[in-house]
Amino acid sequence: MANKKIDFYQLGNKLRNIANILRDDTLKTTEYLEEFSYFLFLKLFDDQERQKEELARLDGREFISALPEELRFHTWAKKIINNEIDVTQAVKVVQDVFQKLAKIEDHDGIDLSLFRKLFKNHIWRIKYGPTIRELLKQLVDLELEKNFDVMGRAYEFVVQELGEQKQYGQYFTPRHIIHFMVELADPEIGEMIYDPAAGTGGFILRAYEIVKKKIDEQVEKSFTGVKEPTAVYGNVAYDRGEKLIRDLKEKHLWAVEKAPDVFKLAMMNMILHNDGKSNLYESDSLDNRAQQEHKEKYDVVLSNPPYGPLTQSRTATFTFHVKRFEALFFQHIMNALKYSEPEKKPSRAVVIILDKILFDNTKAFKNIRKKLLREYNLKAVFSMPAGIFQPYSGVKTTVMYFERPTKEEWKKIKDENSFATKKVLFFDIKSDGFTLSTQRRPINSAFQGENPNIYEPPCGDLPKAVEVFKKWNEWLENPSGKLPDFVDNKQVWIADIEEIKEKDFNLNPGLYRKVERGKVKWEWVRLGDVLENYSIRNKEKENLPVYSITKEQGIILAEDFFKENVYGKNKDTYERNLSNYKIIEKGCFVYNPYRVNIGSIGYVNKNIRGLVSPAYVIFKIKENSNINDKFLLNLFKSEWFLNKIKESTSGSIRDSLSYNLLSDIVIPLPPLGVQQQIVERLDKQQAVIEKAKEMEKAIIDTGIDDAIFEGDWEWVELGELITYSQYGLSSKADGSEKDIPILGMNNITYRGNIDLSSLKFIKLNEKELNKYKLQKGDILFNRTNSKELVGKTCLFNLEGVYVFASYLIRFRVDNNKVIPNYLVYFMNSNYIKNYLQSLCRAIIGQANINLEELKNIKIPLPPLEKQQEIVVFLDTQFKTLEHIRKLKENAEKTIKLILEKEVFAE
C-alpha cells in the first residue's frame, strides 16, 4: 500500500484512530499517551535512520545503524504485520524489543544513553497481540513531514482529548506561542539556555532551531568551503560549524521536567531532533538542590511554568514562600539568570505566567514584584487573550520579558537605593491567530503548512508585538523626551517606575493606560475612589431571607431557585452557617466573584434586608460621589466593563474578581445630569426588552397546540412516509473553517430552526462527503440528547455544503403524501414532545430514540391542501416570534450604542 503523507493538522485525526486501537486493549485514557508515544517514536526514529541509510548509499559511504537490525522498527513491525511472527507471539516479541533497548550499549561512537533512560522501568500495559498488529499497520502506513515537532503534536493531541474530559491536569504550550516567546528572547550562539518546566521540550527545541540557523548562516558567511578540522571528539575530527552545533547540543541547552511520562516524551523529542546530548533531566526545579545547581547559571530562560496551589510544602528555601507553583517558579527563574556581562547581550528571561502574579495584593506576591522591579529590568509585559490554553484551561496569562543587570550596574542600584526597571512597555495582544473556543481553530490559515511561523500568514497580533518590542529596545538605547510613535495608549502603552511605585507595585496593565478623550472629555475615576466595601456578617443570626444573583434577573430570592444550596441537607446546616452570611440592604451592589465576568451583578433598589453567600462581594457608592446608581449598574453590565473584568480577573482554574481588583478598574464618569439623561434613554430601551421577553415567553410556552392537528384524518406511521434514512457521522469534528461544516444536535433549536452560532468543521475525503452531504429538503431528527431536548427536528434548507453528526438522523419523505414543513411542525408540537417524554421518563442522563422508534411514531395525515394551510398558519406564528426577537435584539444593540457613543466614545 502506498504511504499517505499526513500534514500537521491532519495528524490529530490519524492519531485519534490509533488511540482508539489502544482503547480496545482496555488501556485507561491516561495511559494512551505513553504507550502510543513509544511506538510512534520508534517508527519515526527508524524513518530517520532509513533516510540516512539511503543518503549514505547514494554517496557511496558506509552506514552504521544506531540500532541493531533486529531492534529496528521496520524489521519486527513488518514481520508481525505479515504474520511471519504469529499474532499470539506479538506481545512477547515487542516486550523483548523494549527490554533489549533498555540495556543497549553504545557502539562506534554512537551514544545510546537516552535509549537506556527511555526504556528503563517501562511498564508494559498492552495485553493482546491483535492490538499490536493493528497499531503497527496504522503506523507503518503513516508518513510525516520531517520538520514537524511530531512528538509535541502527538502529546498536544492526546492532552487535548484528556483536557476536554478533565482527566489530565497538565497543559501544553501551543507551538505558535513558543515561537513568539523565542523570537522575543532571540538566543545567540554560545549562550546557556534553560527551561525549568520543560514539558515535551518545545522551548528548548525551538531555541535549538534558532541558534542552529545562526550557526549555519555564520558558517556559510565566514567559512564557506573551509572544512579543516578544528576539534576532536572520540578520535573523530569536526569542522568549526560542526563544533558549534555539538557545543550547542552538549553544553548550552538545559531543561528539567518532573513528570516521568512527560520527561520521556521530551527525551523522544530530543532524539528525533538529532539532539541526543542535551542536558535534559527528570528532576524537581523547586527542590533545594535545584536552587543551588541552577543559580546564576543561564543567559536565557524560556518557560511556561505550572500554576495553582501546591499540595505540599517545598523543602527548598525561597526568599518569599508561597504555596503556589507560579510564585516559586518565578523566583527560581529570576535566580537562575546570571548577571549580564558588559558588551554582551543582557541575560534575559521570557516567561508566560498566570496573571495573578501581576496584581495579587498579598504580601508575598507584592514582594516578588518589588524584587523583580528592583533587581531586574522588566522591559515588557504582553497581555495574552484569555483562552489560549483551551481546552485544558481558560485562564488569563501574561508573557513577561526581563533582564538581569551586570554586577557593576547592580552595585550602583543598591548604592543609590534605586530600581533596575525604569520603564515598562505594556502590549495588549487581542488575538494570537487562533479562535479562543475549545477547538482553537486557526484564523486565516495562521501557523499552518510544512514550515509554520508566526509571520506569514500573521498569527494575530504576535508579529506586531515582536516588531514593537524591537523598536522599544532601540528607543531605550537612545531615549528622547518624546515617547516613540508606536505608543498609542490603546494597544501599546508605557509606565515608568515612579508610577508603578505609586500604585504599590501593582502591574495590572489597565492601571497605566493613558486614555485621552476626544470631543467628550469625561473625568475618568478609579472605582476604589468612589465605592466602599460593605461586608457585614450576620453575627446575630437574624432569620432573614436569602438572596442570590443571576445575569438576567439580578437579585432574586434564593429559596425559590436554589433551596438545597441555601439550606444544605437541612435547616440545621443552614442555621449553623447563618452567622457567616453577609447582610444586604438598600443601596448595595452584589456580585458573585466567579460569575461577574458574564454580567451576573445585582443592585438592591428596594427597602429590603436579607442575606447572601459569604463568597459574594458587596459594595456601596460613597456619599457625595455624584454617581447615579442605575447608570453604574448599566455600566457594570456593558460589554466594555466585562472586557475590563477579563483584563483584571485572577485565579488558577476559575477567574475571580475580588473587591480589590474591582477597585483598581478606571471608568468614565460624566456629570450627574448627563448620567441621568443617559439612564432615561436606557430605561426606555430596557422597557422594550422586558415587553419583548414577556411576549416571547408567551409564544414559546404556548408552543404548537394539539388542536391544530385535530381532525377527521388518518394517522399513519412515519415509516410509511420515509423514503430514505441514515445515521450521521461518528468522527470527531476538529477541522478548521476551511473544512466541511457539520451540523450537530446543538445546531437545532427547540423550535426547529438551524442555529449556526456554534458550528463545527470536519475533514472528510470525497467518499465520506458524498455519503453524508445534506440536500435541501432533508429532515434532521435529534435522536440523542437530554430527555427534555431529544426529538428536536428541523428542515435543512441552507445553501452550501454541510454534513451531519451521529446524534442526528437524516430522513426524506414522499412529497406526494406529506409536506416536509408540515411534518417538521408536527414533530416539534407539544403532542410529540409529550410523547417522547413518556418514552424517556425512566432514563437517567441522555435519552435515545433509535430509527425504528422514530419510524413507529404516528402522525395525522390530512390532505396536502390542509397541510399547506396549517403550515401557513404556523409560519405566521413563528415569524411573529422572530420579529419579537429582532425587536429585543435591536433594543439591546441600541443600549450598547448609547453607552459607546455617550460614555466610552473616543
C-alpha positions in Angstrom: 0.0 0.0 0.0 1.3 3.4 -0.9 2.1 5.6 2.1 -0.1 8.6 2.5 1.7 11.8 3.7 -0.1 13.4 6.7 0.2 17.1 7.2 0.5 18.9 10.6 -3.3 19.5 11.0 -4.5 16.1 9.7 -2.3 14.3 12.2 -4.8 14.7 15.0 -7.5 12.6 13.3 -5.0 9.9 12.4 -3.7 9.7 16.0 -7.2 9.5 17.3 -7.8 6.4 15.2 -4.7 4.9 16.6 -5.6 5.8 20.2 -8.9 4.0 19.7 -7.0 0.8 18.9 -5.4 1.1 22.3 -8.8 1.7 23.9 -9.8 -1.7 22.5 -7.0 -3.2 24.6 -8.7 -1.8 27.8 -6.0 0.8 28.3 -7.0 3.6 30.5 -7.3 7.0 28.9 -4.4 8.4 30.9 -2.2 5.5 29.6 -2.7 6.2 25.9 0.0 8.9 25.7 2.9 6.9 27.0 2.1 3.6 25.2 1.3 5.2 21.9 4.4 7.5 22.1 6.9 4.6 22.4 5.6 3.0 19.2 5.4 6.3 17.3 8.9 7.3 18.5 10.5 4.0 17.3 8.7 4.3 13.9 9.9 7.9 13.4 13.4 7.2 14.6 13.7 4.3 12.2 12.3 6.5 9.4 15.2 9.0 10.0 17.7 6.1 10.1 16.5 4.7 6.8 16.7 8.2 5.2 20.3 8.5 6.4 21.0 4.9 5.1 19.7 5.9 1.7 21.8 9.0 1.5 24.9 7.1 2.5 24.2 4.5 -0.2 23.8 7.3 -2.8 27.1 8.9 -1.6 28.9 5.5 -1.6 29.5 5.8 2.2 29.3 3.2 4.8 26.2 3.5 7.0 26.2 2.3 10.7 22.8 2.0 12.2 22.3 3.2 15.7 20.2 0.1 16.5 21.0 -3.5 15.5 18.8 -4.7 12.6 16.6 -7.0 14.8 15.6 -4.0 17.0 14.8 -1.6 14.2 11.1 -0.8 13.9 10.6 -1.8 10.3 12.2 -5.2 10.9 10.0 -6.5 13.6 6.9 -4.5 12.7 6.7 -5.9 9.2 7.2 -9.5 10.5 4.2 -9.1 12.8 2.1 -7.4 10.1 2.9 -10.0 7.5 2.3 -12.9 10.0 5.9 -14.0 9.9 5.6 -13.7 13.6 2.3 -15.3 14.9 -0.1 -12.7 16.4 -0.1 -14.7 19.6 3.6 -14.0 20.0 3.4 -10.3 19.1 3.2 -9.1 22.8 6.2 -11.2 23.8 8.3 -10.2 20.8 7.7 -6.4 21.3 8.2 -6.7 25.0 11.5 -8.4 24.3 12.5 -5.5 22.0 11.7 -2.9 24.7 13.7 -4.8 27.3 16.8 -5.1 24.9 16.5 -1.3 24.2 16.7 -0.7 28.0 20.1 -2.4 28.1 21.5 -1.4 24.7 25.2 -0.5 24.7 27.0 2.4 22.9 28.9 1.5 19.8 31.0 3.1 17.1 30.9 6.4 18.8 27.1 6.4 18.9 25.8 7.4 22.3 22.6 5.5 23.1 22.2 6.5 26.8 18.9 8.2 26.1 17.5 5.0 24.8 18.5 3.3 28.0 16.9 6.1 30.1 13.8 6.0 27.9 13.1 2.2 28.1 14.3 1.7 31.6 11.5 0.9 34.0 8.9 0.9 31.2 5.6 -0.6 32.4 4.2 -2.9 29.8 0.4 -2.5 29.6 -0.7 -3.9 26.2 -2.3 -7.3 26.7 -3.4 -8.5 23.2 -1.4 -9.4 20.1 -4.2 -8.1 17.6 -3.9 -4.7 19.2 -0.2 -4.6 18.5 -0.6 -5.8 14.9 -3.4 -3.2 14.2 -1.3 -0.5 15.8 1.7 -1.4 13.6 -0.4 -1.5 10.5 -1.6 2.1 11.1 1.9 3.4 11.9 3.7 1.7 9.0 1.4 3.5 6.6 1.9 6.8 8.3 4.4 9.2 6.7 5.1 12.5 8.4 7.0 15.7 7.4 10.4 15.6 9.0 10.4 19.2 10.2 7.3 18.8 12.4 7.7 18.6 16.2 5.9 15.3 15.9 6.1 14.1 19.5 4.9 17.5 20.7 2.0 17.4 18.3 1.1 13.9 19.4 1.3 15.0 23.1 -0.8 18.1 22.2 -3.5 15.9 20.6 -3.8 13.4 23.5 -3.7 16.1 26.2 -6.5 17.9 24.3 -8.5 14.7 24.4 -7.9 14.3 28.1 -8.3 18.0 28.9 -11.8 18.0 27.4 -12.6 15.2 29.8 -10.9 17.0 32.8 -8.9 13.9 33.5 -5.4 15.3 33.0 -4.1 18.4 34.8 -1.1 19.3 32.7 -1.5 21.6 29.8 0.5 22.1 26.7 2.2 25.3 25.4 0.8 26.0 21.9 3.7 25.9 19.3 2.9 29.4 18.0 3.2 30.9 21.5 6.6 29.1 21.9 7.7 30.6 18.5 6.6 34.1 19.7 8.4 33.9 23.0 11.7 32.6 21.5 11.5 35.4 19.0 11.5 37.9 21.9 14.4 36.1 23.6 16.4 35.8 20.3 19.0 33.4 21.7 22.6 33.7 20.4 25.4 31.3 19.6 27.2 30.2 22.8 24.5 31.3 25.2 23.3 29.0 28.0 19.6 28.3 27.6 17.3 26.8 30.3 13.7 25.7 30.8 12.8 24.6 34.4 9.4 23.2 33.4 10.2 21.7 30.0 7.1 19.6 29.2 7.9 17.9 25.9 10.8 20.3 25.3 9.1 22.8 23.0 11.0 25.9 24.1 14.5 24.2 24.1 13.9 22.7 20.7 12.8 26.0 19.2 15.8 27.7 20.8 18.0 24.9 19.3 16.5 25.6 15.8 17.1 29.3 16.0 20.7 29.1 17.2 21.5 26.3 14.8 20.2 28.5 12.0 22.5 31.3 13.1 25.4 28.9 13.2 24.6 27.7 9.7 24.4 31.3 8.4 27.7 32.2 10.1 29.5 29.2 8.7 28.2 30.0 5.2 29.2 33.6 5.6 32.6 33.2 7.3 33.9 29.8 6.4 32.4 28.8 3.1 34.4 25.9 1.6 36.5 25.6 4.7 36.4 22.1 6.2 39.6 22.0 8.1 39.3 20.0 11.4 39.2 22.3 14.4 38.1 19.9 17.1 38.2 16.2 18.0 35.6 14.1 19.8 36.3 10.4 20.4 39.0 10.4 17.7 36.6 12.0 15.2 37.5 15.4 13.7 34.9 18.1 13.2 35.0 21.4 11.3 34.2 24.7 13.1 30.4 24.7 12.3 30.0 21.2 13.5 31.8 22.0 16.7 29.5 24.9 17.4 26.4 22.7 16.8 27.9 20.0 19.0 28.6 22.5 21.8 25.0 23.8 21.4 23.7 20.2 22.0 26.1 19.2 24.7 26.7 22.4 26.7 24.2 25.1 26.0 20.7 23.5 26.2 19.4 22.7 29.7 15.9 21.5 30.7 14.2 19.9 33.7 10.8 18.1 33.8 9.4 16.5 36.9 6.6 14.3 35.5 8.2 11.0 34.4 5.9 10.3 31.4 6.3 13.8 30.1 10.0 13.7 30.6 10.2 10.6 28.4 8.3 12.4 25.7 10.8 15.2 25.9 13.6 12.7 25.5 12.0 11.2 22.5 11.6 14.7 21.1 15.3 15.5 21.6 16.4 12.3 19.9 14.1 12.9 16.9 15.7 16.3 16.5 19.1 14.8 16.4 19.7 16.3 19.8 20.7 13.2 21.9 23.2 15.1 24.1 21.1 17.9 25.6 21.2 18.3 29.4 17.6 17.2 30.0 16.9 15.9 33.5 14.0 14.2 35.2 14.0 16.3 38.4 12.2 18.9 40.5 13.1 22.5 39.8 11.7 23.6 43.1 13.8 21.5 45.5 16.9 22.7 47.4 19.4 21.0 45.1 17.9 22.8 42.1 18.2 26.2 43.7 21.9 25.8 44.1 22.6 23.9 40.9 20.9 26.4 38.6 21.7 29.6 40.5 23.1 32.4 38.3 23.9 30.0 35.5 22.0 30.9 32.4 21.9 33.7 29.7 18.4 32.8 28.6 15.5 31.3 30.4 12.3 30.4 28.5 9.4 28.7 30.3 5.7 28.1 30.8 5.8 27.0 34.4 2.8 25.3 36.1 0.3 27.3 38.1 -2.0 26.7 41.0 -1.7 25.7 44.7 0.9 23.3 45.9 -0.4 20.1 47.5 2.5 20.1 49.9 5.2 22.5 51.1 8.5 22.6 49.2 11.7 21.7 51.0 13.6 24.4 49.1 14.3 27.8 50.6 12.8 30.7 48.7 13.0 34.4 49.6 9.2 34.6 49.6 7.5 31.4 50.4 4.0 31.0 48.8 2.2 27.7 48.4 1.6 28.3 44.7 3.6 27.0 41.8 3.7 30.2 39.8 5.2 32.2 42.7 8.0 29.7 43.4 8.9 29.0 39.7 9.1 32.8 39.1 11.6 33.2 41.9 13.5 30.1 40.6 13.7 31.7 37.1 14.9 35.0 38.5 17.6 33.3 40.5 18.7 31.1 37.5 19.6 34.1 35.4 23.3 35.0 35.5 24.4 38.6 35.9 24.8 40.2 32.5 28.3 40.8 31.1 29.4 44.2 29.7 29.4 44.4 25.9 27.3 41.3 25.6 23.6 40.7 25.1 21.9 41.0 28.6 20.9 37.8 30.4 17.1 37.6 29.9 14.0 35.6 30.7 10.8 35.3 28.7 8.1 33.6 30.8 4.4 33.0 30.3 2.8 33.2 33.7 -0.7 33.3 35.3 -1.9 36.9 35.6 -2.3 36.5 39.3 1.4 37.3 39.8 0.9 40.8 38.3 -1.6 42.2 40.8 -2.3 39.8 43.7 -2.2 42.1 46.7 -0.9 39.5 49.3 2.4 40.5 50.9 4.4 37.7 49.3 3.3 38.4 45.7 3.8 42.1 46.2 7.4 41.4 47.4 8.1 39.2 44.4 7.1 42.1 42.1 9.1 44.6 44.1 12.2 42.3 43.9 11.6 41.9 40.1 11.4 45.6 39.5 14.3 46.5 41.8 16.9 43.8 40.9 15.9 43.1 37.3 14.9 45.3 34.3 11.3 44.4 33.5 11.2 45.7 29.9 7.8 44.4 28.6 4.5 42.8 29.7 2.5 41.2 26.9 -1.1 40.6 28.0 -2.4 37.4 26.3 -6.1 36.8 25.4 -7.9 34.6 27.9 -8.3 31.1 26.5 -5.0 30.4 24.7 -4.7 27.2 26.7 -8.1 25.9 25.8 -9.4 23.2 26.2 -7.2 22.4 29.2 -7.8 25.8 30.9 -9.4 29.1 30.2 -7.0 31.1 32.5 -5.7 34.6 31.6 -1.9 34.7 31.2 0.8 37.2 30.5 4.2 37.0 28.8 6.9 38.9 30.7 10.4 39.8 29.4 13.0 40.9 31.9 16.8 41.2 32.1 19.4 41.0 34.9 21.8 43.9 35.1 25.6 43.5 35.3 27.2 43.2 38.7 28.5 46.8 38.4 25.0 48.1 37.5 23.5 46.2 40.4 26.1 47.7 42.8 25.2 51.2 41.6 21.4 50.4 42.0 22.0 49.3 45.6 24.2 52.3 46.4 21.5 54.7 45.1 18.6 52.7 46.5 17.0 52.8 43.1 15.4 50.3 40.7 16.8 48.4 37.7 13.5 48.8 36.0 13.0 52.3 34.6 10.1 52.0 32.2 7.8 49.1 31.3 6.1 48.5 27.9 2.6 47.1 28.0 1.2 45.4 24.9 -2.4 44.2 24.7 -2.4 41.1 22.4 -6.0 40.8 21.4 -5.6 37.9 19.0 -2.9 35.1 18.7 -4.2 34.0 15.3 -6.5 31.3 16.6 -10.1 31.2 17.8 -10.5 31.1 21.6 -13.0 28.3 21.6 -12.1 24.8 22.9 -11.3 23.8 19.3 -8.7 26.7 18.9 -9.0 26.8 15.1 -6.5 28.9 13.0 -7.7 32.2 11.7 -6.9 32.9 8.0 -4.7 29.8 7.9 -2.3 31.1 10.6 0.7 28.9 11.6 0.0 26.1 9.1 1.8 24.3 6.4 5.1 22.4 6.3 7.2 25.2 8.0 4.7 27.2 10.2 5.8 30.6 11.5 4.1 33.5 13.2 4.8 36.0 10.4 3.2 34.6 7.2 0.2 34.4 7.4 0.4 36.5 10.6 -0.6 34.9 13.9 -2.9 37.7 15.0 -1.0 40.5 16.9 2.1 38.4 17.6 4.2 39.7 14.7 3.3 43.3 15.6 4.3 42.6 19.2 7.7 41.3 18.2 8.2 44.4 15.9 7.2 46.9 18.6 9.4 45.1 21.2 12.4 45.5 18.9 11.7 49.2 18.4 11.2 49.6 22.1 14.7 48.2 22.7 16.1 50.6 20.1 14.4 53.5 21.7 15.7 52.5 25.2 19.2 52.7 23.8 18.8 56.4 22.9 15.6 57.6 24.8 14.3 61.0 24.0 11.8 63.2 25.8 9.1 62.3 23.3 7.6 58.8 23.5 8.0 56.6 20.4 5.3 56.7 17.8 4.1 53.1 18.4 2.7 54.1 21.9 -0.9 54.6 21.1 -2.4 54.1 24.5 -4.9 51.7 23.0 -2.8 48.6 22.3 0.6 49.8 23.5 1.4 52.0 26.4 4.2 52.7 28.9 4.6 53.1 32.6 7.6 54.5 34.4 8.9 53.1 37.8 7.6 56.1 39.7 4.0 55.4 38.6 4.4 51.8 39.5 5.7 52.6 42.9 2.8 55.0 43.5 0.4 52.1 42.7 2.2 49.9 45.3 4.0 47.8 42.7 0.7 46.6 41.1 1.5 45.5 37.5 -2.2 45.4 36.3 -1.7 46.7 32.7 -5.0 48.6 32.8 -3.8 50.9 35.6 -1.2 52.6 33.3 -3.1 53.1 30.1 -3.4 56.9 29.5 -6.8 57.3 27.8 -7.1 60.6 26.0 -10.7 61.6 25.4 -11.9 63.2 22.2 -14.9 65.6 21.9 -16.4 64.4 25.2 -13.9 64.8 28.0 -15.5 63.0 30.9 -13.5 62.5 34.1 -12.0 59.0 34.5 -12.1 57.8 38.0 -10.8 54.7 39.9 -13.7 52.7 41.3 -11.9 52.4 44.6 -12.2 56.2 45.0 -16.0 56.3 44.6 -17.0 52.9 46.1 -16.7 51.4 49.5 -16.6 47.8 50.5 -19.7 46.6 52.5 -19.1 43.3 54.3 -21.2 42.9 57.4 -21.7 39.4 58.7 -24.9 38.1 60.2 -23.3 37.6 63.7 -26.6 38.0 65.5 -28.0 35.1 63.3 -31.0 37.1 62.2 -33.6 34.9 60.4 -33.5 36.9 57.1 -34.4 35.8 53.6 -31.5 34.6 51.5 -30.9 36.1 48.0 -28.9 35.0 45.0 -27.6 36.8 41.9 -28.4 35.9 38.2 -27.4 37.6 35.0 -30.9 38.1 33.7 -32.8 38.9 37.0 -30.2 40.4 39.2 -31.1 39.9 42.9 -33.6 37.1 43.4 -34.9 35.1 46.4 -32.6 32.1 46.5 -35.1 29.8 48.2 -37.3 29.8 45.1 -34.5 28.7 42.8 -31.7 27.1 44.8 -33.4 25.8 48.0 -31.0 23.0 48.6 -28.0 25.3 48.1 -29.4 27.6 50.7 -30.3 25.1 53.4 -27.8 22.4 52.6 -29.2 19.0 53.6 -31.5 20.5 56.3 -32.3 23.7 58.2 -29.8 22.8 60.9 -26.9 23.1 58.5 -28.3 26.5 57.3 -28.6 27.8 60.9 -25.1 26.7 61.7 -23.8 28.7 58.7 -26.1 31.6 59.3 -23.6 33.8 61.1 -21.2 33.6 58.1 -23.7 35.0 55.6 -23.4 38.7 54.6 -26.2 41.2 55.1 -27.5 43.3 52.2 -29.8 46.3 52.3 -31.0 49.1 50.0 -28.1 50.7 48.1 -25.9 47.6 48.0 -24.4 46.2 44.8 -23.8 42.5 44.9 -21.9 40.0 42.7 -20.5 36.5 42.7 -16.8 37.0 42.1 -16.7 33.9 39.9 -19.6 34.9 37.6 -19.4 38.7 37.4 -17.5 38.2 34.1 -20.8 37.3 32.4 -22.7 40.2 33.9 -24.1 38.5 37.0 -24.4 41.5 39.3 -27.4 43.0 41.1 -28.4 46.2 42.9 -30.8 46.4 45.9 -33.1 49.3 45.0 -35.9 48.4 47.5 -36.2 48.6 51.2 -35.2 45.1 51.9 -32.9 43.4 54.4 -31.5 40.0 53.6 -28.6 37.6 53.4 -26.3 36.5 50.6 -23.5 33.9 50.4 -20.3 34.6 52.3 -18.4 34.4 49.0 -20.3 37.3 47.4 -18.7 40.8 47.1 -20.9 43.7 48.3 -20.2 47.4 48.0 -21.9 50.8 48.0 -21.4 54.1 46.4 -19.6 56.5 48.7 -21.6 59.6 49.8 -21.1 62.7 47.7 -19.7 60.7 44.8 -22.1 62.1 42.2 -22.9 58.7 40.7 -26.4 57.6 39.6 -26.9 54.0 40.8 -28.8 53.0 37.6 -26.0 54.5 35.5 -23.4 52.5 37.4 -25.4 49.3 37.1 -25.8 49.7 33.3 -22.0 50.4 33.0 -21.3 47.2 35.1 -23.4 45.1 32.6 -21.9 46.7 29.5 -19.6 44.8 27.1 -16.9 47.4 27.8 -16.9 46.7 31.5 -17.0 42.9 31.0 -13.8 43.2 28.9 -12.3 45.2 31.8 -13.1 42.4 34.1 -11.4 39.9 31.8 -8.3 42.1 31.9 -8.4 42.2 35.7 -9.5 38.8 36.9 -7.2 36.3 38.5 -7.3 32.7 39.7 -6.0 29.3 39.0 -8.8 27.4 37.4 -11.7 29.9 37.7 -11.3 33.6 37.1 -12.2 35.6 40.2 -12.8 39.4 40.6 -12.1 40.4 44.2 -13.1 43.8 45.6 -9.5 44.9 45.5 -9.3 44.1 41.7 -12.6 45.8 41.1 -11.3 48.9 43.0 -8.4 49.3 40.5 -10.6 49.5 37.4 -10.9 53.0 36.0 -14.2 54.1 34.5 -15.5 57.3 32.6 -17.8 59.4 34.8 -20.0 62.1 33.1 -21.6 64.8 35.2 -24.6 63.6 37.3 -27.1 65.4 35.0 -25.7 63.7 31.9 -25.8 60.3 33.8 -29.5 60.8 34.5 -30.2 61.7 30.8 -28.4 58.6 29.7 -30.3 56.4 32.2 -33.7 57.7 30.9 -32.8 56.7 27.4 -31.5 53.3 28.6 -34.7 52.7 30.6 -36.9 53.2 27.5 -34.9 50.5 25.6 -34.9 48.2 28.6 -38.8 48.5 28.7 -38.9 47.3 25.1 -36.6 44.4 26.0 -38.8 43.4 29.0 -42.0 43.5 27.0 -40.4 41.5 24.1 -39.3 38.9 26.6 -42.8 38.7 28.0 -44.3 38.2 24.5 -41.6 35.7 23.5 -42.2 33.6 26.6 -46.0 33.6 25.9 -45.5 32.3 22.4 -42.9 29.7 23.4 -45.0 28.5 26.3 -48.0 28.1 24.1 -46.0 26.1 21.6 -47.7 24.2 18.8 -51.1 23.3 20.3 -52.5 19.8 19.8 -55.8 21.3 18.5 -54.0 22.5 15.3 -53.6 18.8 14.2 -57.0 17.6 15.3 -59.4 16.5 12.6 -61.1 13.5 11.0 -57.8 12.4 9.4 -55.9 9.2 9.0 -53.0 8.6 11.4 -50.1 6.8 9.8 -46.7 5.6 11.0 -43.8 7.8 9.9 -42.1 4.8 8.4 -44.8 4.7 5.7 -43.8 8.2 4.6 -40.0 7.9 4.8 -38.2 7.1 1.6 -34.6 7.3 2.9 -33.0 7.4 6.3 -29.4 7.5 7.7 -27.5 8.0 10.9 -24.8 10.7 11.0 -21.0 10.8 11.1 -19.3 9.5 14.3 -15.9 11.0 13.6 -14.8 13.9 15.8 -15.3 17.4 14.4 -11.9 19.0 14.8 -11.3 20.6 11.5 -10.8 24.3 10.7 -13.1 26.8 8.9 -11.6 25.7 5.6 -13.1 22.2 6.1 -16.6 20.9 5.9 -19.2 22.4 8.3 -21.0 19.7 10.3 -24.4 20.1 11.9 -24.8 18.6 15.4 -27.6 18.5 18.0 -26.7 22.0 19.3 -27.3 23.4 15.9 -31.0 22.5 16.0 -33.1 24.8 18.2 -36.0 23.7 20.4 -38.5 25.1 17.9 -36.9 23.5 14.8 -34.6 26.2 13.4 -31.0 25.8 12.4 -28.6 27.8 14.5 -25.0 28.2 13.1 -23.6 30.1 16.1 -21.7 27.1 17.4 -20.9 25.5 14.1 -18.0 22.9 13.9 -16.0 21.7 11.0 -14.6 18.3 9.9 -12.0 16.9 7.5 -13.6 14.4 5.0 -12.5 12.5 2.0 -14.6 12.6 -1.2 -16.3 9.3 -0.4 -17.3 10.3 3.1 -18.5 13.7 1.9 -20.7 12.2 -0.8 -22.2 9.8 1.8 -23.1 12.4 4.4 -23.7 15.5 2.3 -27.1 17.2 3.2 -29.6 18.1 0.5 -32.3 20.7 0.6 -35.5 19.1 1.9 -33.7 16.7 4.2 -35.2 16.4 7.6 -32.9 16.2 10.7 -34.1 14.5 13.9 -32.1 14.8 17.1 -32.1 11.1 18.3 -29.8 11.6 21.4 -30.0 14.4 23.9 -31.4 15.1 27.4 -34.9 13.8 27.7 -36.2 17.4 27.6 -34.5 18.1 24.2 -34.4 14.7 22.5 -36.6 14.8 19.3 -35.8 18.3 18.1 -36.5 18.3 14.4 -35.6 20.7 11.6 -35.8 21.0 7.8 -32.5 21.6 6.1 -32.8 24.4 3.6 -29.3 26.1 3.7 -27.1 27.0 0.7 -23.7 25.4 0.6 -22.1 22.1 1.6 -23.0 20.6 5.0 -22.8 17.2 6.6 -24.4 15.9 9.9 -23.2 14.3 13.1 -24.0 11.0 14.7 -26.6 12.2 17.2 -28.8 13.1 14.3 -30.9 11.0 11.9 -31.4 12.4 8.3 -34.5 11.2 6.5 -36.5 12.1 3.4 -40.3 11.7 2.8 -42.6 11.1 0.0 -43.6 14.7 -1.0 -46.8 13.4 -2.7 -48.1 12.3 0.7 -46.7 14.8 3.2 -45.2 18.4 3.1 -41.9 18.4 4.8 -42.6 21.7 6.6 -45.9 20.3 7.9 -44.1 17.2 9.3 -41.4 19.3 11.0 -44.0 21.4 12.7 -45.8 18.3 13.9 -42.5 16.7 15.2 -41.9 19.9 17.2 -45.5 20.1 18.5 -46.5 19.7 22.2 -48.1 16.3 21.3 -44.8 14.8 20.1 -42.7 16.4 22.8 -45.0 14.9 25.5 -45.0 11.5 23.7 -41.2 11.4 23.5 -41.0 12.5 27.2 -43.2 9.5 28.1 -40.7 7.2 26.3 -37.8 8.7 28.2 -39.1 9.0 31.8 -37.2 6.0 33.1 -33.9 7.1 31.5 -31.2 8.9 33.6 -28.9 11.2 31.7 -29.1 11.2 27.9 -32.1 9.8 26.2 -32.1 8.0 22.8 -34.7 7.4 20.2 -33.5 5.0 17.5 -34.5 4.8 13.9 -37.1 2.1 14.4 -38.8 4.0 17.2 -38.8 7.1 15.0 -40.5 5.2 12.2 -43.1 3.9 14.6 -44.3 7.4 15.5 -47.8 8.0 14.2 -48.7 11.3 12.6 -52.1 12.8 11.4 -52.2 13.0 7.6 -54.7 15.5 6.3 -54.9 16.3 2.5 -52.0 18.2 1.1 -54.1 21.4 0.9 -54.9 21.2 4.6 -51.3 20.5 5.4 -50.3 23.7 3.5 -53.0 25.7 5.4 -51.5 24.5 8.7 -48.0 25.4 7.6 -49.1 29.0 6.6 -50.9 29.4 10.0 -47.8 28.3 12.0 -45.4 30.2 9.8 -47.3 33.4 10.8 -47.0 32.5 14.5 -43.3 31.8 14.4 -42.5 34.7 12.1 -44.1 36.9 14.7 -41.8 35.3 17.3 -38.7 36.1 15.1 -39.9 39.7 14.8 -40.2 40.0 18.6 -36.7 38.6 19.0 -35.4 41.0 16.4 -37.1 43.8 18.3 -35.4 42.7 21.5 -32.0 42.4 19.8 -32.3 45.9 18.3 -33.1 47.4 21.8 -30.0 45.6 23.2 -27.9 47.0 20.3 -29.3 50.5 21.0 -28.3 50.3 24.7 -24.8 49.3 23.6 -24.7 52.2 21.1 -25.8 54.7 23.7 -23.1 53.7 26.1 -20.5 53.6 23.3 -21.4 57.0 21.9 -22.2 58.9 25.1 -19.9 57.3 27.6 -17.0 55.4 26.1 -16.5 57.2 22.8 -13.1 58.4 21.8 
